Amino acid sequence: MQAENEVYWANSQVGLYQRVSRGSDRCSVRRCLVGGERMQLSLLLDGHGGTAAVDYCIAHLLDLFIEACDADPSVASTCTACTAAFKEAHRQLRSIQGCTSGCTATLVAINEDRWTCVCANVGDANVILISDLDSQRSMPSYRMLCANHRISSNPEERERILSEGFQVGRAALEAERGSQPGGPLRAYPGGLVFSRALGDADCGGWLIPDPHVSAIRLKPESKCMLVLASNGVWDMVEPSLAAVIARHARDVHAAAAMLVQRATNARNPYFTSDWNIPLDDTTAIALSIGASVPASTVLEAERKKRQVWTIRLAIPVRAPSPGLFRKTSLRWADAKRPGTTTGSSAADSSERSESSCSQQSRR
């Protein structure tokens, strides 16, 4: 007989793969109740100018979002909460004395009772929805859910910055190009390549925290996959290729790993180190949703090779026994050696399951 406080989660899995260079990417996966309805949250952050902003956001942004929902799990409330959380995090970062770092942010909120997905982002990361993975068509259907706020590829944002009286141009690297400017378009003051982010107190008023927000309805009867990936993936992998890779992957862990590895292998050697490791972090989070997803309660972390990390998180299908809810958390420092396994029993599952990826480094 089902206990009143038992929570039966939907059939889903989450997999993450990350290649670390500067240690500026952060990610978190959490399951929680909002207004009595089940919600799965995924957050991907990419820091710049230091790690103070990205560390602050990984610790507080999801809590700000849940608070802004105000126990209302509707789509309209979720969309409003995303905008409110991003703006509040931006305000708090700029109020920290001496903090001039910033970060891009991508948040995905899946309501597993209404089967709706709300996606919000600032910056140049993106989310792809691959539908009908179990169909026989050669090319799976896919849809990009985020807006790219890079100034070079977003004419509307570029026009907004210029209309507000700020400057847009390319940086001049005199040591390499003489007096000829080069590289991507940047906005000044500040010199960032994207027009929306969190923090960056040294940038002008052209930088805003208002996210692009989209909402879609999922199909629980068919298998689909969501992939959140940093710009390190999307700069090298076209969405159509990402959809094919995800479809042929054996599970979400393999899908995330294959996308990151494909992006790394396709990157120009100029942008990699002697060990073929990108000079920027490359991260992918894959979420598989649908009736054909196998059950698993494994939380595993292993270090494959130098500065290459894999973290696997799968959420249980069946509800655990009453009284077994307990928070689990894993940090990079917890993985001592290759093959380290942590929390592989059902007792480590909880109503709120969170995985935070954190590594300190200098940019």
Beta strands, then each sheet from edge to edge (+ up, - down):
strand 1: 12-19
strand 2: 25-34
strand 3: 37-48
strand 4: 102-111
strand 5: 116-122
strand 6: 126-131
strand 7: 141-144
strand 8: 167-172
strand 9: 181-188
strand 10: 198-199
strand 11: 212-217
strand 12: 224-229
strand 13: 282-289
strand 14: 299-305
strand 15: 308-314
strand 16: 355-357
sheet 1: 7+ 6- 12+ 13- 1+ 15- 14+
sheet 2: 10+ 4- 3+ 2- 16+
sheet 3: 10+ 4- 5+ 11-
sheet 4: 8+ 9-
end
